[in-house]
């Protein structure tokens, strides 16, 4: 089969012929229909993350090159191992990629996405930038019914991450939510917040086109952060009290500074994006304002199934704006890096 592989960081992906074995035991062989192009793929391709104090290499986290990226995978079940249950050949499924060790307390709770010894598909083992992929256990598959495969692919990561973040934002029963960043995750977050919350939903971004789409998807207010009075606009929407919950899908120094300048007392900041960098945090502010600052990293399998149900009901509709073939994988990552993709892009092998 063909697979687009990262041979080494920052080099064009290579389209190779790769051997793939028949599934055994609990394994399932998936014929790939759609694979989402995610910012995590971009960081994998670049070789790591800017921590603000240096560069954290993905190889230090256990990644081994060459590797086939792609963790947002939808496909048809082509072959199954002898121990597979609840899945049949021909099913159209979304793959839950956040596979853990299956032995630690976190995995036993079902939160394999937070396992300290991860085996995630498309990161630590070969993923969906390929014609076919082996999934190690059928329990990581979910039937998508009649949901469009291109749209469903993003539910495994960007949609799942947005869903988990919105859940965290709603714990405090907020009067207002600020969603920072109107990319694929942010626009999904707007749709979910519009369905799950009864409050002001403010979306902030640098791009008016993206903000217009956010408005169409349910944002009650939009603010372009390039405007000099952006902070004042946000505060006025919140009756000068500040925002109750902020979800930062960018998580860059300028956006976190914005978060801290508009957060309300007892407020909740959820940092999601992996842009990187660092900020100087006035520590006294955290206790005096009783702030909660937390991260959100994807979600568990149960969350993904809930998200698929919302897609089946038409509550959410992931935006897919570009399609690429396997031999265009490097071009897809370049477009993502250069902010040329609105919503989500997919690779169709």
Number of C-alpha atoms within 10 A of each C-alpha: 11 18 27 28 26 24 16 17 18 14 11 17 25 19 18 13 11 14 8 12 9 12 20 16 13 16 20 29 25 28 22 26 22 31 33 29 30 24 17 20 20 21 20 24 23 17 20 18 19 15 13 12 9 10 13 14 17 20 13 10 12 13 17 15 18 15 23 26 30 27 29 29 35 33 27 20 20 18 18 24 17 12 12 17 12 8 17 15 13 13 17 25 24 30 27 30 27 24 25 22 16 17 11 13 12 16 20 13 10 16 20 26 22 17 21 12 17 20 21 20 26 24 24 20 22 22 28 34 33 30 20 23 24 21 24 17 20 22 17 16 22 21 17 22 15 10 18 15 23 25 22 27 32 32 29 29 24 28 30 27 26 29 27 20 27 25 15 19 24 20 10 13 13 18 16 22 30 28 29 30 26 28 23 24 28 27 34 28 34 29 22 23 26 19 13 13 18 14 15 20 26 25 31 26 22 15 15 16 12 23 24 14 17 29 19 13 19 20 25 16 17 24 21 18 22 12 10 9 11 16 17 13 17 24 17 12 17 19 9 13 14 24 30 24 30 31 29 26 27 23 22 18 16 13 18 19 14 16 26 20 14 22 23 23 18 16 22 26 26 22 22 22 21 16 16 17 16 15 12 7 11 8 8 9 12 16 11 10 13 14 18 14 13 13 13 20 17 23 25 23 24 12 19 24 20 13 22 24 16 15 21 17 11 10 14 22 20 22 17 19 12 16 17 18 16 23 18 16 25 21 15 24 24 15 14 19 13 9 10 14 19 18 20 24 28 28 26 21 22
